[in-house]
Amino acid sequence: GKLALYTACGGIPPRACLPVHIDVGTNNKQLLADPAYQGLRKPRGPPATQEYESLVAEFVSAAQKLYGRNVLIQFEDFGNGNAFQLLEQHQDSATCFNDDIQGTAAVAVA
């Protein structure tokens, strides 16, 4: 969905987009019990732990090192417990966008 929007509405070529999934576990017991579940098989910890924030910071740093300081990083589905904090933490040092916060606001304003 998002890549199609970036291409159709923003003119960004699909080859310039790299979807990344950061798996930090799940609290969904059905998924944990499902043998076909391919995610990390451990309960997700509480939001905004130091380990979690360090993982995201390491990803942001690696993306900037590989693709330059202005690489656009779109945070999506991080949950309210993390979304505001991650955006605040990285907004001055990275070109980042949180779809759950800013995307909803942009649609409401439009």
C-alpha positions in Angstrom: 0.0 0.0 0.0 2.5 2.7 1.1 5.0 2.0 -1.7 2.2 2.4 -4.2 1.2 5.7 -2.7 4.8 7.0 -2.7 5.2 6.0 -6.3 1.8 7.2 -7.6 1.4 10.4 -5.5 5.0 11.3 -4.7 6.7 10.2 -7.9 9.2 8.1 -5.9 10.5 5.1 -7.9 9.7 1.8 -6.2 13.4 0.8 -6.4 14.1 3.7 -4.1 12.0 2.2 -1.3 13.0 -0.5 1.1 10.4 -1.8 3.5 11.9 -2.9 6.8 10.1 -4.9 9.5 11.5 -4.6 13.0 10.2 -7.6 14.9 10.3 -7.3 18.7 7.9 -10.1 19.6 4.1 -10.2 20.1 1.7 -10.5 22.9 -0.8 -12.3 20.7 -1.1 -15.7 22.3 -2.7 -17.2 19.1 0.3 -16.1 17.0 2.8 -17.4 19.5 1.0 -20.8 19.4 0.7 -20.9 15.7 3.4 -23.2 14.1 3.1 -21.1 10.9 3.9 -17.8 12.7 7.3 -16.5 11.4 7.8 -13.7 13.9 10.0 -13.6 17.0 8.5 -16.1 19.4 8.7 -14.2 22.6 6.3 -11.8 24.3 6.8 -8.1 23.4 8.1 -6.2 26.3 6.8 -2.9 27.7 7.0 0.1 25.4 10.0 2.4 25.3 12.6 0.2 27.1 16.2 1.2 26.7 16.8 -2.0 24.6 14.0 -1.1 22.3 15.0 2.5 21.8 18.6 1.4 21.2 17.5 -1.0 18.5 15.5 1.7 16.7 18.4 4.2 17.1 20.8 1.6 15.6 18.5 1.1 12.7 18.2 4.9 12.0 22.0 5.3 12.2 22.6 2.3 9.9 20.0 3.6 7.4 21.6 7.1 7.4 25.1 5.6 7.0 24.0 3.5 4.0 21.6 6.0 2.3 22.6 9.4 3.6 21.4 11.8 6.2 18.2 12.6 4.3 16.9 9.1 3.9 13.2 9.1 4.7 12.3 6.8 7.6 8.6 6.1 8.0 7.6 4.7 11.3 4.4 2.9 11.1 2.3 0.8 13.6 4.7 1.4 16.5 1.8 1.9 18.9 1.1 5.0 20.9 3.3 3.8 23.7 6.3 4.2 21.4 5.2 6.4 18.4 5.3 9.8 20.0 8.6 9.1 21.9 10.3 7.7 18.8 9.3 10.6 16.7 10.4 13.1 19.3 13.7 11.3 19.7 14.6 11.3 16.0 12.9 14.3 14.5 15.9 16.6 14.8 18.5 14.1 13.6 16.6 12.1 11.0 14.2 12.8 8.2 11.4 10.7 9.7 7.6 10.5 9.6 5.2 8.7 11.8 2.2 7.6 9.8 0.1 6.8 12.9 0.5 10.4 14.2 1.3 12.6 11.2 -0.5 10.7 8.5 -3.8 10.7 10.5 -3.3 14.5 11.2 -2.6 15.2 7.5 -5.7 13.4 6.4 -7.8 15.2 9.0 -6.5 18.6 8.0 -6.9 17.9 4.3 
